[in-house]
């Protein structure tokens, strides 16, 4: 199984964001999962990776 899906064990790239929605001061120094989600929210908005409201 490891041979077939060897890429899953590698660490994924760090999400880079500019704080478009959530300012870094709001989440930096908090729990790791909160920082990750906040960066994903910002990066998703900054790169237009979200669904529009109907």
BELCORLIN-V868599 format. One record per helix or strand. SS is the DSSP state (h for helix, s for strand). FROM is the first residue (numbers start at 0). LEN is the number of residues. If there is no record, write none. Layout:
ss=SS from=FROM len=LEN
ss=SS from=FROM len=LEN
This chain:
ss=h from=5 len=4
ss=h from=23 len=4
ss=h from=31 len=15
